[in-house]
Amino acid sequence: MSTIELVPGGSLIVPTAEAGRQLAVKMARLTIKVTQPDDAVRSRLRPIYAEDPAMLLQVAQIVATEFAVIAAANQYWREGR
């Protein structure tokens, strides 16, 4: 079994808010992959959560949480807000 790098590139430091958002989505996806490492199971479950508004909102919350952590690590993009 290969090891999954949960923080791509080993750093939360990114140049822009857009890059931070992209990193947040990637990290959320990696968390799902680590939680359910079987590709076939993830593929089978995808149509179920794709049609469930509550599950989609939970995904959005996970990404928002990851993004908040990344923003904090970047001092809200170097206090430039």
N, CA, C and O atoms as CSV, one atom per row, in Angstrom:
chain,resi,resn,atom,element,x,y,z
A,1,MET,N,N,0.836,-1.184,0.000
A,1,MET,CA,C,0.000,0.000,0.000
A,1,MET,C,C,0.883,1.250,0.000
A,1,MET,O,O,1.801,1.362,0.811
A,2,SER,N,N,0.606,2.182,-0.904
A,2,SER,CA,C,1.401,3.398,-0.972
A,2,SER,C,C,0.889,4.419,0.038
A,2,SER,O,O,-0.277,4.403,0.431
A,3,THR,N,N,1.777,5.291,0.438
A,3,THR,CA,C,1.427,6.349,1.365
A,3,THR,C,C,0.882,7.535,0.588
A,3,THR,O,O,1.443,7.932,-0.433
A,4,ILE,N,N,-0.197,8.089,1.071
A,4,ILE,CA,C,-0.798,9.259,0.438
A,4,ILE,C,C,-0.299,10.506,1.150
A,4,ILE,O,O,-0.366,10.597,2.376
A,5,GLU,N,N,0.197,11.458,0.387
A,5,GLU,CA,C,0.648,12.729,0.938
A,5,GLU,C,C,-0.590,13.597,1.183
A,5,GLU,O,O,-1.214,14.072,0.234
A,6,LEU,N,N,-0.942,13.802,2.452
A,6,LEU,CA,C,-2.175,14.508,2.789
A,6,LEU,C,C,-2.068,16.022,2.665
A,6,LEU,O,O,-3.082,16.707,2.531
A,7,VAL,N,N,-0.860,16.541,2.707
A,7,VAL,CA,C,-0.618,17.962,2.454
A,7,VAL,C,C,0.258,18.018,1.212
A,7,VAL,O,O,1.481,17.911,1.309
A,8,PRO,N,N,-0.356,18.185,0.044
A,8,PRO,CA,C,0.411,18.170,-1.205
A,8,PRO,C,C,1.564,19.169,-1.178
A,8,PRO,O,O,1.373,20.353,-0.900
A,9,GLY,N,N,2.749,18.675,-1.468
A,9,GLY,CA,C,3.936,19.516,-1.440
A,9,GLY,C,C,4.473,19.771,-0.045
A,9,GLY,O,O,5.499,20.432,0.117
A,10,GLY,N,N,3.787,19.253,0.962
A,10,GLY,CA,C,4.257,19.364,2.336
A,10,GLY,C,C,4.105,20.744,2.961
A,10,GLY,O,O,4.694,21.006,4.009
A,11,SER,N,N,3.331,21.633,2.344
A,11,SER,CA,C,3.179,22.982,2.883
A,11,SER,C,C,1.772,23.502,2.619
A,11,SER,O,O,1.150,23.171,1.610
A,12,LEU,N,N,1.287,24.317,3.538
A,12,LEU,CA,C,0.003,24.990,3.359
A,12,LEU,C,C,0.187,26.396,2.780
A,12,LEU,O,O,-0.796,27.086,2.509
A,13,ILE,N,N,1.423,26.818,2.592
A,13,ILE,CA,C,1.702,28.158,2.087
A,13,ILE,C,C,1.433,28.192,0.590
A,13,ILE,O,O,2.000,27.412,-0.175
A,14,VAL,N,N,0.564,29.104,0.188
A,14,VAL,CA,C,0.181,29.262,-1.220
A,14,VAL,C,C,0.227,30.748,-1.580
A,14,VAL,O,O,0.139,31.600,-0.696
A,15,PRO,N,N,0.364,31.063,-2.862
A,15,PRO,CA,C,0.519,32.472,-3.253
A,15,PRO,C,C,-0.765,33.300,-3.246
A,15,PRO,O,O,-0.715,34.517,-3.069
A,16,THR,N,N,-1.915,32.650,-3.437
A,16,THR,CA,C,-3.163,33.404,-3.561
A,16,THR,C,C,-4.303,32.673,-2.862
A,16,THR,O,O,-4.197,31.496,-2.515
A,17,ALA,N,N,-5.385,33.401,-2.669
A,17,ALA,CA,C,-6.582,32.789,-2.093
A,17,ALA,C,C,-7.129,31.703,-3.019
A,17,ALA,O,O,-7.597,30.668,-2.543
A,18,GLU,N,N,-7.077,31.924,-4.331
A,18,GLU,CA,C,-7.549,30.913,-5.285
A,18,GLU,C,C,-6.742,29.623,-5.157
A,18,GLU,O,O,-7.306,28.529,-5.169
A,19,ALA,N,N,-5.428,29.754,-5.034
A,19,ALA,CA,C,-4.590,28.569,-4.848
A,19,ALA,C,C,-4.916,27.892,-3.521
A,19,ALA,O,O,-4.867,26.666,-3.420
A,20,GLY,N,N,-5.247,28.681,-2.512
A,20,GLY,CA,C,-5.647,28.125,-1.224
A,20,GLY,C,C,-6.941,27.345,-1.324
A,20,GLY,O,O,-7.080,26.277,-0.727
A,21,ARG,N,N,-7.878,27.875,-2.072
A,21,ARG,CA,C,-9.160,27.182,-2.259
A,21,ARG,C,C,-8.955,25.869,-3.001
A,21,ARG,O,O,-9.550,24.852,-2.644
A,22,GLN,N,N,-8.115,25.887,-4.029
A,22,GLN,CA,C,-7.821,24.667,-4.774
A,22,GLN,C,C,-7.147,23.632,-3.877
A,22,GLN,O,O,-7.455,22.443,-3.952
A,23,LEU,N,N,-6.229,24.088,-3.032
A,23,LEU,CA,C,-5.566,23.183,-2.100
A,23,LEU,C,C,-6.575,22.604,-1.111
A,23,LEU,O,O,-6.496,21.423,-0.773
A,24,ALA,N,N,-7.513,23.410,-0.648
A,24,ALA,CA,C,-8.540,22.933,0.292
A,24,ALA,C,C,-9.375,21.816,-0.334
A,24,ALA,O,O,-9.663,20.815,0.322
A,25,VAL,N,N,-9.760,21.982,-1.590
A,25,VAL,CA,C,-10.539,20.942,-2.283
A,25,VAL,C,C,-9.705,19.676,-2.418
A,25,VAL,O,O,-10.199,18.572,-2.186
A,26,LYS,N,N,-8.440,19.836,-2.792
A,26,LYS,CA,C,-7.567,18.662,-2.962
A,26,LYS,C,C,-7.394,17.928,-1.626
A,26,LYS,O,O,-7.448,16.700,-1.575
A,27,MET,N,N,-7.186,18.689,-0.552
A,27,MET,CA,C,-7.004,18.056,0.756
A,27,MET,C,C,-8.271,17.323,1.194
A,27,MET,O,O,-8.191,16.238,1.770
A,28,ALA,N,N,-9.423,17.901,0.930
A,28,ALA,CA,C,-10.679,17.224,1.276
A,28,ALA,C,C,-10.803,15.916,0.496
A,28,ALA,O,O,-11.213,14.897,1.052
A,29,ARG,N,N,-10.450,15.945,-0.786
A,29,ARG,CA,C,-10.514,14.733,-1.610
A,29,ARG,C,C,-9.532,13.672,-1.106
A,29,ARG,O,O,-9.847,12.482,-1.095
A,30,LEU,N,N,-8.352,14.109,-0.693
A,30,LEU,CA,C,-7.370,13.152,-0.173
A,30,LEU,C,C,-7.851,12.524,1.129
A,30,LEU,O,O,-7.599,11.347,1.384
A,31,THR,N,N,-8.539,13.305,1.946
A,31,THR,CA,C,-9.083,12.760,3.201
A,31,THR,C,C,-10.085,11.650,2.907
A,31,THR,O,O,-10.092,10.618,3.577
A,32,ILE,N,N,-10.933,11.868,1.899
A,32,ILE,CA,C,-11.894,10.831,1.498
A,32,ILE,C,C,-11.147,9.581,1.029
A,32,ILE,O,O,-11.522,8.460,1.372
A,33,LYS,N,N,-10.094,9.784,0.246
A,33,LYS,CA,C,-9.329,8.653,-0.291
A,33,LYS,C,C,-8.656,7.847,0.822
A,33,LYS,O,O,-8.589,6.620,0.749
A,34,VAL,N,N,-8.165,8.529,1.837
A,34,VAL,CA,C,-7.528,7.828,2.955
A,34,VAL,C,C,-8.586,7.096,3.780
A,34,VAL,O,O,-8.364,5.975,4.237
A,35,THR,N,N,-9.733,7.740,3.963
A,35,THR,CA,C,-10.816,7.142,4.747
A,35,THR,C,C,-11.391,5.918,4.056
A,35,THR,O,O,-11.701,4.920,4.707
A,36,GLN,N,N,-11.537,5.993,2.719
A,36,GLN,CA,C,-12.045,4.857,1.944
A,36,GLN,C,C,-11.065,4.612,0.794
A,36,GLN,O,O,-11.241,5.149,-0.300
A,37,PRO,N,N,-10.034,3.802,1.042
A,37,PRO,CA,C,-8.984,3.600,0.044
A,37,PRO,C,C,-9.393,2.749,-1.167
A,37,PRO,O,O,-8.661,2.706,-2.155
A,38,ASP,N,N,-10.521,2.088,-1.110
A,38,ASP,CA,C,-10.947,1.224,-2.211
A,38,ASP,C,C,-11.601,2.058,-3.319
A,38,ASP,O,O,-12.682,2.615,-3.131
A,39,ASP,N,N,-10.932,2.135,-4.476
A,39,ASP,CA,C,-11.452,2.917,-5.604
A,39,ASP,C,C,-12.843,2.466,-6.020
A,39,ASP,O,O,-13.700,3.297,-6.321
A,40,ALA,N,N,-13.074,1.172,-6.040
A,40,ALA,CA,C,-14.371,0.639,-6.474
A,40,ALA,C,C,-15.488,1.073,-5.534
A,40,ALA,O,O,-16.586,1.403,-5.983
A,41,VAL,N,N,-15.219,1.076,-4.248
A,41,VAL,CA,C,-16.233,1.492,-3.273
A,41,VAL,C,C,-16.520,2.980,-3.447
A,41,VAL,O,O,-17.683,3.384,-3.467
A,42,ARG,N,N,-15.471,3.806,-3.573
A,42,ARG,CA,C,-15.690,5.239,-3.778
A,42,ARG,C,C,-16.498,5.492,-5.047
A,42,ARG,O,O,-17.390,6.340,-5.055
A,43,SER,N,N,-16.196,4.772,-6.105
A,43,SER,CA,C,-16.938,4.937,-7.361
A,43,SER,C,C,-18.400,4.539,-7.208
A,43,SER,O,O,-19.291,5.178,-7.769
A,44,ARG,N,N,-18.636,3.483,-6.447
A,44,ARG,CA,C,-20.006,3.026,-6.230
A,44,ARG,C,C,-20.795,4.023,-5.370
A,44,ARG,O,O,-21.998,4.192,-5.571
A,45,LEU,N,N,-20.140,4.673,-4.429
A,45,LEU,CA,C,-20.815,5.605,-3.525
A,45,LEU,C,C,-21.027,6.991,-4.138
A,45,LEU,O,O,-21.942,7.709,-3.737
A,46,ARG,N,N,-20.201,7.364,-5.089
A,46,ARG,CA,C,-20.261,8.713,-5.661
A,46,ARG,C,C,-21.661,9.112,-6.145
A,46,ARG,O,O,-22.102,10.219,-5.835
A,47,PRO,N,N,-22.377,8.263,-6.889
A,47,PRO,CA,C,-23.724,8.658,-7.328
A,47,PRO,C,C,-24.699,8.875,-6.162
A,47,PRO,O,O,-25.644,9.657,-6.278
A,48,ILE,N,N,-24.471,8.193,-5.061
A,48,ILE,CA,C,-25.360,8.338,-3.904
A,48,ILE,C,C,-25.206,9.730,-3.302
A,48,ILE,O,O,-26.197,10.435,-3.114
A,49,TYR,N,N,-23.971,10.134,-2.996
A,49,TYR,CA,C,-23.823,11.446,-2.372
A,49,TYR,C,C,-23.994,12.582,-3.372
A,49,TYR,O,O,-24.307,13.705,-2.976
A,50,ALA,N,N,-23.798,12.314,-4.645
A,50,ALA,CA,C,-23.998,13.347,-5.668
A,50,ALA,C,C,-25.451,13.795,-5.757
A,50,ALA,O,O,-25.732,14.895,-6.233
A,51,GLU,N,N,-26.372,12.959,-5.308
A,51,GLU,CA,C,-27.800,13.266,-5.360
A,51,GLU,C,C,-28.378,13.657,-3.998
A,51,GLU,O,O,-29.582,13.885,-3.883
A,52,ASP,N,N,-27.543,13.736,-2.978
A,52,ASP,CA,C,-28.016,14.022,-1.625
A,52,ASP,C,C,-27.571,15.425,-1.203
A,52,ASP,O,O,-26.391,15.638,-0.923
A,53,PRO,N,N,-28.500,16.381,-1.156
A,53,PRO,CA,C,-28.129,17.752,-0.814
A,53,PRO,C,C,-27.425,17.876,0.543
A,53,PRO,O,O,-26.496,18.672,0.685
A,54,ALA,N,N,-27.853,17.111,1.523
A,54,ALA,CA,C,-27.226,17.180,2.849
A,54,ALA,C,C,-25.765,16.730,2.782
A,54,ALA,O,O,-24.899,17.335,3.414
A,55,MET,N,N,-25.498,15.688,2.032
A,55,MET,CA,C,-24.122,15.209,1.898
A,55,MET,C,C,-23.268,16.221,1.133
A,55,MET,O,O,-22.101,16.424,1.469
A,56,LEU,N,N,-23.837,16.849,0.118
A,56,LEU,CA,C,-23.095,17.863,-0.632
A,56,LEU,C,C,-22.768,19.061,0.245
A,56,LEU,O,O,-21.684,19.634,0.133
A,57,LEU,N,N,-23.695,19.446,1.116
A,57,LEU,CA,C,-23.422,20.533,2.047
A,57,LEU,C,C,-22.323,20.154,3.031
A,57,LEU,O,O,-21.519,21.003,3.415
A,58,GLN,N,N,-22.277,18.895,3.444
A,58,GLN,CA,C,-21.210,18.441,4.333
A,58,GLN,C,C,-19.855,18.529,3.639
A,58,GLN,O,O,-18.860,18.908,4.257
A,59,VAL,N,N,-19.818,18.182,2.369
A,59,VAL,CA,C,-18.574,18.297,1.599
A,59,VAL,C,C,-18.133,19.760,1.563
A,59,VAL,O,O,-16.959,20.062,1.773
A,60,ALA,N,N,-19.074,20.664,1.298
A,60,ALA,CA,C,-18.744,22.090,1.268
A,60,ALA,C,C,-18.193,22.551,2.616
A,60,ALA,O,O,-17.268,23.363,2.658
A,61,GLN,N,N,-18.743,22.050,3.704
A,61,GLN,CA,C,-18.263,22.419,5.037
A,61,GLN,C,C,-16.842,21.916,5.267
A,61,GLN,O,O,-16.021,22.625,5.850
A,62,ILE,N,N,-16.551,20.721,4.822
A,62,ILE,CA,C,-15.201,20.171,4.968
A,62,ILE,C,C,-14.203,21.032,4.198
A,62,ILE,O,O,-13.134,21.359,4.714
A,63,VAL,N,N,-14.548,21.398,2.967
A,63,VAL,CA,C,-13.661,22.249,2.175
A,63,VAL,C,C,-13.488,23.606,2.856
A,63,VAL,O,O,-12.378,24.138,2.897
A,64,ALA,N,N,-14.570,24.170,3.388
A,64,ALA,CA,C,-14.488,25.464,4.072
A,64,ALA,C,C,-13.568,25.387,5.288
A,64,ALA,O,O,-12.806,26.317,5.550
A,65,THR,N,N,-13.636,24.296,6.020
A,65,THR,CA,C,-12.762,24.114,7.182
A,65,THR,C,C,-11.305,24.022,6.748
A,65,THR,O,O,-10.435,24.661,7.341
A,66,GLU,N,N,-11.038,23.228,5.717
A,66,GLU,CA,C,-9.668,23.118,5.190
A,66,GLU,C,C,-9.183,24.496,4.730
A,66,GLU,O,O,-8.039,24.867,4.991
A,67,PHE,N,N,-10.046,25.257,4.046
A,67,PHE,CA,C,-9.670,26.579,3.544
A,67,PHE,C,C,-9.345,27.522,4.697
A,67,PHE,O,O,-8.404,28.308,4.596
A,68,ALA,N,N,-10.101,27.461,5.785
A,68,ALA,CA,C,-9.834,28.307,6.954
A,68,ALA,C,C,-8.462,28.009,7.540
A,68,ALA,O,O,-7.742,28.925,7.938
A,69,VAL,N,N,-8.102,26.747,7.595
A,69,VAL,CA,C,-6.785,26.358,8.106
A,69,VAL,C,C,-5.688,26.904,7.185
A,69,VAL,O,O,-4.683,27.440,7.653
A,70,ILE,N,N,-5.890,26.761,5.879
A,70,ILE,CA,C,-4.904,27.249,4.912
A,70,ILE,C,C,-4.783,28.774,4.999
A,70,ILE,O,O,-3.676,29.312,4.969
A,71,ALA,N,N,-5.915,29.463,5.107
A,71,ALA,CA,C,-5.889,30.925,5.230
A,71,ALA,C,C,-5.130,31.351,6.481
A,71,ALA,O,O,-4.348,32.301,6.438
A,72,ALA,N,N,-5.352,30.662,7.586
A,72,ALA,CA,C,-4.629,30.977,8.823
A,72,ALA,C,C,-3.137,30.745,8.649
A,72,ALA,O,O,-2.325,31.543,9.117
A,73,ALA,N,N,-2.771,29.660,7.982
A,73,ALA,CA,C,-1.356,29.368,7.752
A,73,ALA,C,C,-0.705,30.439,6.880
A,73,ALA,O,O,0.498,30.683,6.977
A,74,ASN,N,N,-1.489,31.060,6.050
A,74,ASN,CA,C,-0.992,32.114,5.170
A,74,ASN,C,C,-1.251,33.501,5.739
A,74,ASN,O,O,-1.129,34.497,5.027
A,75,GLN,N,N,-1.603,33.571,7.002
A,75,GLN,CA,C,-1.937,34.823,7.691
A,75,GLN,C,C,-2.891,35.645,6.831
A,75,GLN,O,O,-2.691,36.832,6.576
A,76,TYR,N,N,-3.937,34.948,6.401
A,76,TYR,CA,C,-4.979,35.565,5.563
A,76,TYR,C,C,-4.331,36.348,4.440
A,76,TYR,O,O,-4.605,37.531,4.240
A,77,TRP,N,N,-3.493,35.684,3.736
A,77,TRP,CA,C,-2.739,36.194,2.588
A,77,TRP,C,C,-1.987,37.463,2.952
A,77,TRP,O,O,-2.165,38.553,2.408
A,78,ARG,N,N,-1.102,37.197,3.962
A,78,ARG,CA,C,-0.130,38.163,4.436
A,78,ARG,C,C,-0.766,39.472,4.858
A,78,ARG,O,O,-0.227,40.549,4.606
A,79,GLU,N,N,-1.917,39.368,5.503
A,79,GLU,CA,C,-2.626,40.532,6.069
A,79,GLU,C,C,-3.005,41.545,5.001
A,79,GLU,O,O,-3.320,42.690,5.327
A,80,GLY,N,N,-2.981,41.151,3.735
A,80,GLY,CA,C,-3.299,42.076,2.653
A,80,GLY,C,C,-4.786,42.231,2.407
A,80,GLY,O,O,-5.216,43.183,1.756
A,81,ARG,N,N,-5.562,41.315,2.916
A,81,ARG,CA,C,-7.018,41.295,2.765
A,81,ARG,C,C,-7.458,42.284,1.757
A,81,ARG,O,O,-8.655,42.410,1.496
